[in-house]
Amino acid sequence: MLKYVPKLTDIVLEEIPHKITLAVEISQCMGLCEQCHSPFLREDIGEELTPELIDSLIAGNFGINCFLLLGEGKDPEALRILARHLRNAHPNILSALYSGRAVVEDDLFDLFDYVKVGPFIPEKGPLNNPATNQRLYFHRQDITEEFWR
């Protein structure tokens, strides 16, 4: 089971280039990023994120064209089930995953349209810093440079 924090769910314009994205914060983060902006997301908090809830969130946020999971949680099979549901039930909505891990399983690149990898390292900066260690992929193609324009 994946849990999300409803009060943190919001439409964002800068996480995925050129997309109107519904961002959903996933709890039980296993990352230990230095200077983490949301350390409380390491806790077991929030509500279960289900396929039905994803449908409801998408229906309630007209105009979005991307659905972003900010984090992976601790249940890899639940993550994959939700990714498959997004792809099958909402073919016109792109899917995105932000992982703090340096390397993710290969199948995640097939399940999500966008995949961000790399822990946040303060001295290297976020995606909009050309020195960043983080990378954003769209269908396996590195598009990180989109943030540098």
DOVEX-955178 format. One record per atom (N, C-alpha, C): x, y, z; residue number from 1. Coordinates in pm, 1 decimal, padded with zeros to 6 digits. Atoms other than C-alpha are relative to their C-alpha. Layout:
REM residues N
<<X,Y,Z>,NUM>,
...
***
This chain:
REM residues 149
<<00083.9,-00117.8,00000.0>,1>,
<<00000.0,00000.0,00000.0>,1>,
<<00088.6,00124.4,00000.0>,1>,
<<-00065.3,-00130.5,-00001.1>,2>,
<<00119.8,00350.0,-00082.5>,2>,
<<-00091.7,00098.2,00069.6>,2>,
<<00076.9,-00103.9,-00066.7>,3>,
<<00011.3,00642.5,00128.6>,3>,
<<00042.6,00135.7,-00054.4>,3>,
<<-00027.9,-00136.5,00044.5>,4>,
<<-00016.1,01003.4,00021.2>,4>,
<<-00056.4,00096.4,00103.2>,4>,
<<00044.0,-00102.0,-00094.4>,5>,
<<-00072.4,01326.7,00211.6>,5>,
<<-00093.9,00094.3,-00074.7>,5>,
<<00097.5,-00076.6,00078.1>,6>,
<<-00395.2,01481.2,00078.7>,6>,
<<00022.1,00151.3,00001.5>,6>,
<<-00012.7,-00146.1,-00008.2>,7>,
<<-00327.9,01836.2,00204.7>,7>,
<<00119.6,00053.1,-00078.4>,7>,
<<-00115.8,-00042.5,00078.7>,8>,
<<-00001.4,01844.6,00006.4>,8>,
<<-00019.7,-00020.0,-00150.0>,8>,
<<00028.2,00023.2,00141.2>,9>,
<<-00159.6,01741.1,-00323.6>,9>,
<<-00033.9,00133.5,-00065.9>,9>,
<<00019.0,-00130.6,00061.7>,10>,
<<-00145.2,02033.5,-00563.7>,10>,
<<00037.5,-00004.8,-00148.0>,10>,
<<-00039.5,-00015.7,00140.1>,11>,
<<-00119.2,02139.6,-00926.2>,11>,
<<00128.8,00081.9,-00001.8>,11>,
<<-00129.6,-00066.5,00009.9>,12>,
<<00237.8,02238.1,-01012.5>,12>,
<<00035.2,00019.6,-00147.3>,12>,
<<-00035.5,-00032.1,00137.7>,13>,
<<00387.9,02390.6,-01325.0>,13>,
<<00149.1,-00014.2,-00028.8>,13>,
<<-00144.3,00001.4,00021.1>,14>,
<<00762.0,02353.9,-01273.5>,14>,
<<00066.2,-00135.5,00021.5>,14>,
<<-00062.3,00130.6,-00027.3>,15>,
<<00818.1,01989.1,-01178.7>,15>,
<<00027.3,-00079.5,-00127.3>,15>,
<<-00014.7,00068.7,00128.0>,16>,
<<00767.6,01845.5,-01528.0>,16>,
<<-00009.1,00107.5,-00108.5>,16>,
<<-00002.0,-00108.3,00098.7>,17>,
<<00863.6,02074.0,-01817.7>,17>,
<<-00122.1,-00000.9,-00092.8>,17>,
<<00108.6,-00023.2,00095.7>,18>,
<<00572.5,02214.0,-02020.5>,18>,
<<-00127.2,-00079.5,00032.6>,18>,
<<00117.4,00078.2,-00038.7>,19>,
<<00311.0,02013.6,-01824.7>,19>,
<<-00072.1,00066.3,00116.5>,19>,
<<00082.6,-00038.7,-00114.0>,20>,
<<00024.9,02100.0,-01591.9>,20>,
<<-00016.5,-00128.0,00080.5>,20>,
<<-00019.8,00125.6,-00072.0>,21>,
<<00096.3,01841.3,-01327.0>,21>,
<<-00070.1,-00000.7,00134.4>,21>,
<<00054.6,00022.3,-00133.2>,22>,
<<-00098.9,01710.3,-01032.0>,22>,
<<00105.0,-00078.1,00077.8>,22>,
<<-00106.8,00060.4,-00079.3>,23>,
<<00169.5,01635.4,-00772.3>,23>,
<<-00057.4,-00057.1,00129.1>,23>,
<<00048.7,00072.4,-00116.8>,24>,
<<00095.4,01378.9,-00501.6>,24>,
<<00121.4,-00043.6,00081.9>,24>,
<<-00111.3,00032.6,-00089.4>,25>,
<<00336.5,01350.7,-00206.7>,25>,
<<-00023.4,-00137.0,00063.7>,25>,
<<00007.1,00135.6,-00054.2>,26>,
<<00401.3,00988.6,-00107.8>,26>,
<<00079.2,-00004.8,00130.4>,26>,
<<-00069.8,00010.9,-00128.2>,27>,
<<00491.7,00912.7,00254.1>,27>,
<<00081.0,-00129.8,00005.7>,27>,
<<-00089.5,00114.1,-00022.8>,28>,
<<00725.0,00646.7,00395.0>,28>,
<<00120.7,00005.7,-00094.2>,28>,
<<-00118.1,-00018.7,00084.1>,29>,
<<01014.3,00791.2,00196.8>,29>,
<<00119.3,-00068.7,00065.3>,29>,
<<-00117.8,00070.0,-00050.8>,30>,
<<01326.3,00581.5,00233.3>,30>,
<<00127.5,00081.2,-00021.7>,30>,
<<-00116.7,-00083.3,00025.7>,31>,
<<01557.0,00861.9,00123.8>,31>,
<<00047.3,00072.0,00125.5>,31>,
<<-00060.2,-00074.3,-00110.4>,32>,
<<01789.6,01038.9,00361.2>,32>,
<<00074.7,00121.2,-00054.4>,32>,
<<-00064.3,-00114.7,00062.8>,33>,
<<01865.6,01346.7,00152.9>,33>,
<<00037.7,00104.3,00104.9>,33>,
<<-00046.9,-00106.4,-00087.7>,34>,
<<02072.4,01607.2,00332.2>,34>,
<<-00085.4,00123.6,-00026.6>,34>,
<<00083.7,-00119.8,00007.8>,35>,
<<01865.3,01921.0,00400.9>,35>,
<<-00135.5,-00028.6,-00065.3>,35>,
<<00131.2,00037.6,00053.9>,36>,
<<01543.7,01737.3,00307.0>,36>,
<<-00102.7,00107.0,00036.0>,36>,
<<00101.7,-00102.6,-00024.4>,37>,
<<01259.2,01988.8,00268.4>,37>,
<<-00125.2,-00057.9,00065.7>,37>,
<<00119.9,00061.8,-00056.7>,38>,
<<00999.0,01736.8,00391.8>,38>,
<<00034.3,-00127.1,00077.8>,38>,
<<-00039.8,00121.3,-00072.5>,39>,
<<01153.6,01497.9,00646.7>,39>,
<<-00118.2,-00075.2,00061.5>,39>,
<<00118.8,00065.9,-00055.8>,40>,
<<00805.5,01424.3,00787.2>,40>,
<<-00055.8,-00104.2,-00096.7>,40>,
<<00048.2,00099.6,00096.8>,41>,
<<00738.6,01228.2,00465.0>,41>,
<<00069.9,-00134.9,00017.6>,41>,
<<-00061.2,00129.2,-00033.3>,42>,
<<00966.8,00955.6,00604.3>,42>,
<<-00092.2,-00081.2,00091.3>,42>,
<<00092.0,00064.3,-00094.1>,43>,
<<00687.9,00878.8,00852.7>,43>,
<<-00111.7,-00073.3,-00074.6>,43>,
<<00116.2,00073.6,00052.6>,44>,
<<00393.0,00644.4,00798.0>,44>,
<<-00123.5,00086.3,00024.4>,44>,
<<00111.1,-00093.8,-00016.5>,45>,
<<00136.5,00920.1,00749.2>,45>,
<<-00084.0,00002.2,-00127.0>,45>,
<<00084.7,-00019.7,00116.4>,46>,
<<-00148.3,01002.9,00516.1>,46>,
<<-00104.0,-00107.6,-00017.7>,46>,
<<00107.5,00092.5,00035.1>,47>,
<<-00414.1,00799.6,00342.2>,47>,
<<00045.1,-00090.7,-00113.0>,47>,
<<-00034.4,00093.8,00106.5>,48>,
<<-00397.9,00500.4,00112.3>,48>,
<<-00033.0,00060.1,-00136.1>,48>,
<<00020.9,-00044.4,00137.9>,49>,
<<-00358.3,00592.7,-00252.7>,49>,
<<-00042.6,-00122.2,-00080.7>,49>,
<<00057.4,00112.4,00073.4>,50>,
<<-00580.3,00360.8,-00455.0>,50>,
<<-00026.8,00041.4,-00144.6>,50>,
<<00038.6,-00035.5,00137.1>,51>,
<<-00668.1,00341.4,-00824.4>,51>,
<<-00125.4,00087.0,-00004.3>,51>,
<<00124.0,-00077.7,-00002.6>,52>,
<<-01014.8,00475.2,-00741.7>,52>,
<<00026.0,00143.7,00043.6>,52>,
<<-00033.3,-00134.8,-00046.5>,53>,
<<-00865.1,00769.5,-00556.8>,53>,
<<00074.2,00077.1,-00109.1>,53>,
<<-00067.4,-00064.9,00113.4>,54>,
<<-00634.9,00844.5,-00850.6>,54>,
<<-00103.5,00048.2,-00101.3>,54>,
<<00106.3,-00039.3,00092.5>,55>,
<<-00942.9,00847.6,-01075.6>,55>,
<<-00071.7,00125.5,00049.0>,55>,
<<00069.5,-00113.2,-00059.8>,56>,
<<-01113.8,01089.9,-00838.7>,56>,
<<00085.8,00126.8,-00003.4>,56>,
<<-00090.2,-00115.8,00003.4>,57>,
<<-00810.2,01318.5,-00815.1>,57>,
<<00011.0,00056.6,-00141.3>,57>,
<<-00008.8,-00045.4,00138.8>,58>,
<<-00780.3,01333.7,-01192.5>,58>,
<<-00130.4,00066.8,-00042.9>,58>,
<<00129.9,-00057.7,00035.7>,59>,
<<-01154.5,01398.0,-01236.3>,59>,
<<-00020.3,00135.5,00066.1>,59>,
<<00018.0,-00124.2,-00073.7>,60>,
<<-01138.8,01675.8,-00976.8>,60>,
<<00099.9,00109.3,-00033.9>,60>,
<<-00102.8,-00098.1,00037.0>,61>,
<<-00846.8,01855.5,-01139.4>,61>,
<<00005.3,00015.1,-00151.4>,61>,
<<00013.8,-00018.7,00144.0>,62>,
<<-00963.7,01942.8,-01488.9>,62>,
<<00117.5,00080.0,-00054.6>,62>,
<<-00105.5,-00073.5,00068.1>,63>,
<<-00688.2,02052.7,-01723.4>,63>,
<<00139.3,-00055.0,00022.2>,63>,
<<-00134.2,00055.8,-00019.2>,64>,
<<-00398.9,01850.3,-01587.4>,64>,
<<00032.4,-00093.0,-00116.4>,64>,
<<-00040.6,00095.2,00102.7>,65>,
<<-00197.3,01651.1,-01836.9>,65>,
<<00114.2,-00089.4,00047.4>,65>,
<<-00102.6,00086.1,-00058.0>,66>,
<<00047.1,01482.6,-01599.5>,66>,
<<-00035.0,-00027.5,00145.9>,66>,
<<00023.6,00041.4,-00138.7>,67>,
<<00015.6,01291.9,-01270.9>,67>,
<<00134.4,-00044.2,00056.7>,67>,
<<-00133.6,00020.6,-00055.6>,68>,
<<00329.2,01294.5,-01053.2>,68>,
<<-00006.6,-00058.5,00139.9>,68>,
<<-00019.4,00055.4,-00133.2>,69>,
<<00412.0,01068.9,-00760.2>,69>,
<<00133.7,00051.9,00050.7>,69>,
<<-00121.8,-00052.8,-00060.4>,70>,
<<00663.1,01253.1,-00544.4>,70>,
<<00043.4,-00098.4,00108.8>,70>,
<<-00046.3,00104.2,-00090.8>,71>,
<<00827.9,00949.7,-00385.7>,71>,
<<-00053.5,-00135.0,-00040.3>,71>,
<<00034.0,00138.3,00033.3>,72>,
<<00803.5,00573.2,-00404.9>,72>,
<<-00066.7,-00077.3,00113.0>,72>,
<<00051.5,00074.8,-00112.9>,73>,
<<00698.4,00468.1,-00055.8>,73>,
<<00078.7,-00128.5,00021.8>,73>,
<<-00069.9,00124.1,-00035.7>,74>,
<<00786.9,00123.7,00076.5>,74>,
<<-00062.1,-00124.4,-00061.8>,74>,
<<00068.0,00115.3,00058.8>,75>,
<<00563.8,-00099.1,-00136.9>,75>,
<<00017.6,00004.4,-00151.9>,75>,
<<-00026.8,-00008.3,00143.7>,76>,
<<00716.4,-00149.2,-00484.1>,76>,
<<-00109.6,-00059.8,-00087.7>,76>,
<<00106.4,00059.2,00081.5>,77>,
<<00432.5,-00371.5,-00604.4>,77>,
<<-00120.1,00093.8,-00009.0>,77>,
<<00109.9,-00097.7,00003.2>,78>,
<<00167.9,-00113.8,-00507.6>,78>,
<<00033.5,00114.8,-00094.7>,78>,
<<-00044.1,-00105.2,00092.4>,79>,
<<00370.8,00149.1,-00695.1>,79>,
<<-00023.7,-00043.5,-00144.3>,79>,
<<00016.5,00050.6,00136.6>,80>,
<<00365.5,-00066.2,-01007.0>,80>,
<<-00147.8,-00017.0,-00037.2>,80>,
<<00144.6,00013.1,00025.2>,81>,
<<-00006.9,-00139.0,-00976.1>,81>,
<<-00059.8,00136.4,-00032.9>,81>,
<<00053.0,-00134.1,00025.3>,82>,
<<-00082.5,00233.7,-00956.8>,82>,
<<00050.0,00054.8,-00133.3>,82>,
<<-00054.1,-00046.0,00129.1>,83>,
<<00146.6,00307.6,-01252.9>,83>,
<<-00075.1,-00065.3,-00115.4>,83>,
<<00075.5,00068.9,00106.5>,84>,
<<-00029.8,00044.3,-01465.1>,84>,
<<-00141.1,00055.7,-00010.3>,84>,
<<00135.6,-00056.5,00001.5>,85>,
<<-00367.7,00184.5,-01362.0>,85>,
<<00000.4,00136.3,-00070.1>,85>,
<<-00008.9,-00130.9,00065.1>,86>,
<<-00263.9,00536.0,-01462.7>,86>,
<<00009.7,-00015.3,-00151.1>,86>,
<<-00022.7,00018.9,00143.8>,87>,
<<-00145.4,00414.3,-01801.5>,87>,
<<-00126.7,-00053.1,-00068.7>,87>,
<<00115.8,00063.8,00062.6>,88>,
<<-00454.7,00200.8,-01871.3>,88>,
<<-00128.0,00082.0,00010.8>,88>,
<<00126.5,-00071.4,-00022.4>,89>,
<<-00732.6,00413.7,-01722.1>,89>,
<<00004.6,00144.6,-00048.6>,89>,
<<-00013.5,-00141.8,00037.1>,90>,
<<-00594.1,00755.8,-01820.5>,90>,
<<00107.9,00015.9,-00107.2>,90>,
<<-00104.2,-00002.4,00103.7>,91>,
<<-00405.0,00719.7,-02149.3>,91>,
<<00038.7,00141.1,-00046.3>,91>,
<<-00031.6,-00137.1,00041.1>,92>,
<<-00417.9,01097.1,-02210.6>,92>,
<<00073.4,00079.7,00107.4>,92>,
<<-00072.1,-00063.6,-00109.9>,93>,
<<-00248.9,01177.3,-01878.5>,93>,
<<00137.3,-00065.3,00010.1>,93>,
<<-00134.5,00053.9,-00015.7>,94>,
<<00128.0,01136.5,-01862.3>,94>,
<<00025.2,-00031.2,00147.4>,94>,
<<-00030.6,00037.7,-00137.8>,95>,
<<00269.3,00971.2,-01552.0>,95>,
<<00145.9,00030.2,00030.5>,95>,
<<-00135.5,-00036.4,-00040.3>,96>,
<<00575.8,01075.1,-01355.8>,96>,
<<00029.5,-00053.4,00139.5>,96>,
<<-00047.5,00048.6,-00129.1>,97>,
<<00778.5,00939.1,-01066.6>,97>,
<<00127.5,00074.1,00035.2>,97>,
<<-00123.1,-00057.3,-00052.9>,98>,
<<01032.7,01127.2,-00858.6>,98>,
<<00054.0,-00096.3,00103.8>,98>,
<<-00067.8,00088.4,-00093.7>,99>,
<<01270.2,00885.7,-00690.0>,99>,
<<00125.2,00070.3,00049.0>,99>,
<<-00122.9,-00055.9,-00053.4>,100>,
<<01549.1,00996.8,-00462.7>,100>,
<<00117.5,-00094.9,-00014.6>,100>,
<<-00107.9,00097.0,00016.4>,101>,
<<01748.4,00688.1,-00550.7>,101>,
<<00084.9,00034.8,-00121.9>,101>,
<<-00090.3,-00026.3,00111.8>,102>,
<<02051.0,00713.4,-00779.0>,102>,
<<-00031.1,-00090.1,-00119.1>,102>,
<<00032.3,00097.4,00104.3>,103>,
<<01940.7,00405.3,-00974.8>,103>,
<<-00133.4,-00063.6,00035.8>,103>,
<<00128.7,00066.6,-00021.8>,104>,
<<01591.5,00261.0,-01016.2>,104>,
<<-00009.3,-00121.2,-00092.0>,104>,
<<00021.7,00119.3,00081.0>,105>,
<<01468.8,-00067.8,-01157.6>,105>,
<<-00039.8,00040.5,-00141.5>,105>,
<<00021.2,-00029.7,00141.2>,106>,
<<01455.9,-00072.9,-01535.5>,106>,
<<-00148.2,00008.0,-00036.2>,106>,
<<00141.8,00000.3,00038.2>,107>,
<<01082.1,-00149.4,-01549.4>,107>,
<<-00071.3,00129.9,00036.0>,107>,
<<00065.1,-00126.4,-00033.3>,108>,
<<00999.6,00185.7,-01386.8>,108>,
<<00004.2,00097.1,-00117.7>,108>,
<<-00007.5,-00084.6,00119.5>,109>,
<<01111.8,00354.4,-01709.2>,109>,
<<-00107.0,-00038.7,-00102.8>,109>,
<<00108.5,00044.2,00088.1>,110>,
<<00846.9,00148.6,-01890.6>,110>,
<<-00136.9,00033.9,00058.2>,110>,
<<00127.7,-00023.7,-00066.2>,111>,
<<00573.3,00211.3,-01634.0>,111>,
<<-00036.0,00148.2,00010.1>,111>,
<<00022.1,-00144.0,-00012.6>,112>,
<<00616.3,00589.2,-01607.8>,112>,
<<00056.8,00071.1,-00122.9>,112>,
<<-00050.2,-00079.8,00111.9>,113>,
<<00655.7,00846.1,-01885.9>,113>,
<<00123.8,00078.9,00041.7>,113>,
<<-00111.7,-00077.2,-00054.4>,114>,
<<00887.2,01057.1,-01669.3>,114>,
<<00052.4,-00069.6,00124.8>,114>,
<<-00061.9,00054.0,-00120.9>,115>,
<<01133.1,00928.6,-01409.1>,115>,
<<00115.3,00091.7,00037.9>,115>,
<<-00109.5,-00081.4,-00052.6>,116>,
<<01354.3,01150.2,-01194.1>,116>,
<<00078.8,-00086.4,00097.0>,116>,
<<-00085.8,00076.7,-00089.8>,117>,
<<01649.8,00987.5,-01022.4>,117>,
<<00106.0,00092.0,00060.7>,117>,
<<-00107.9,-00070.7,-00067.1>,118>,
<<01917.0,01105.5,-00782.6>,118>,
<<-00044.2,00066.8,00127.6>,118>,
<<00031.2,-00069.9,-00124.7>,119>,
<<01913.5,01215.6,-00422.1>,119>,
<<00039.3,00147.0,-00010.5>,119>,
<<-00037.1,-00140.6,-00001.5>,120>,
<<01925.3,01586.2,-00351.8>,120>,
<<00130.7,00014.6,00077.3>,120>,
<<-00129.2,-00029.4,-00062.4>,121>,
<<02284.6,01689.8,-00276.3>,121>,
<<00014.6,00151.8,-00003.2>,121>,
<<00004.7,-00147.0,-00003.6>,122>,
<<02287.8,02053.0,-00158.5>,122>,
<<00106.5,00069.7,-00084.6>,122>,
<<-00105.1,-00070.4,00074.4>,123>,
<<02623.4,02148.0,-00313.3>,123>,
<<-00012.5,-00018.4,-00151.3>,123>,
<<00020.1,00019.8,00143.9>,124>,
<<02512.2,02011.8,-00652.7>,124>,
<<-00128.6,00066.0,-00048.9>,124>,
<<00121.5,-00071.7,00033.4>,125>,
<<02171.1,02175.8,-00643.0>,125>,
<<-00108.2,-00086.9,-00062.9>,125>,
<<00114.0,00070.6,00060.2>,126>,
<<01832.7,02080.0,-00791.6>,126>,
<<00013.5,-00007.9,-00152.4>,126>,
<<-00002.3,00020.8,00145.2>,127>,
<<01744.8,02003.7,-01153.4>,127>,
<<00031.7,00126.2,-00080.6>,127>,
<<-00025.4,-00121.6,00078.4>,128>,
<<01768.3,02368.1,-01261.2>,128>,
<<00144.4,00048.5,00010.4>,128>,
<<-00141.8,-00032.2,-00010.6>,129>,
<<02139.0,02375.5,-01169.4>,129>,
<<00078.3,-00093.8,-00091.2>,129>,
<<-00074.5,00088.2,00090.5>,130>,
<<02366.2,02243.8,-01448.5>,130>,
<<00098.7,-00093.0,00071.1>,130>,
<<-00092.1,00086.2,-00075.4>,131>,
<<02592.1,02093.3,-01176.7>,131>,
<<-00073.1,-00113.6,00072.6>,131>,
<<00078.4,00098.3,-00075.4>,132>,
<<02309.6,01875.0,-01041.5>,132>,
<<00039.7,-00144.0,-00031.2>,132>,
<<-00016.9,00144.6,00018.4>,133>,
<<02349.6,01502.2,-00992.4>,133>,
<<-00132.9,-00064.2,-00039.3>,133>,
<<00131.9,00054.8,00029.9>,134>,
<<01974.5,01456.3,-01045.7>,134>,
<<-00024.6,00002.4,-00150.0>,134>,
<<00032.4,00008.9,00142.3>,135>,
<<01837.8,01354.3,-01384.9>,135>,
<<-00150.5,-00023.5,-00015.0>,135>,
<<00139.4,00025.1,00035.1>,136>,
<<01490.2,01364.2,-01539.6>,136>,
<<-00002.8,-00063.9,-00137.9>,136>,
<<00010.7,00074.8,00125.3>,137>,
<<01408.5,01112.4,-01811.0>,137>,
<<-00143.9,00000.7,-00049.0>,137>,
<<00129.1,00015.5,00067.0>,138>,
<<01119.6,01112.3,-02057.4>,138>,
<<00017.3,-00115.4,-00097.7>,138>,
<<-00014.0,00120.5,00082.2>,139>,
<<01079.0,00768.1,-02212.7>,139>,
<<00147.4,-00035.6,-00020.1>,139>,
<<-00141.4,00040.6,-00005.6>,140>,
<<01439.7,00688.3,-02117.0>,140>,
<<00097.4,00102.6,-00057.9>,140>,
<<-00088.3,-00103.5,00054.1>,141>,
<<01575.6,01004.8,-02279.0>,141>,
<<00022.3,00105.6,00107.9>,141>,
<<-00034.4,-00099.4,-00100.8>,142>,
<<01756.6,01242.0,-02043.0>,142>,
<<-00041.0,00138.8,-00050.8>,142>,
<<00046.4,-00133.7,00039.6>,143>,
<<01576.4,01577.9,-02062.6>,143>,
<<00034.0,00104.5,00106.2>,143>,
<<-00035.7,-00089.9,-00109.7>,144>,
<<01741.3,01742.2,-01760.8>,144>,
<<00032.5,00139.9,-00050.6>,144>,
<<-00037.1,-00131.6,00054.5>,145>,
<<01872.8,02024.3,-01981.0>,145>,
<<-00119.5,00092.7,-00019.7>,145>,
<<00121.2,-00083.5,00012.9>,146>,
<<01511.4,02143.8,-02022.2>,146>,
<<-00010.2,00100.3,00115.5>,146>,
<<00007.1,-00086.6,-00116.6>,147>,
<<01550.1,02296.3,-01673.7>,147>,
<<00104.6,00111.6,-00003.1>,147>,
<<-00109.3,-00096.2,00003.0>,148>,
<<01856.7,02497.7,-01771.1>,148>,
<<-00025.0,00113.9,-00096.9>,148>,
<<00028.2,-00103.6,00099.5>,149>,
<<01688.4,02715.9,-02033.1>,149>,
<<-00069.7,00117.3,00063.8>,149>,
***
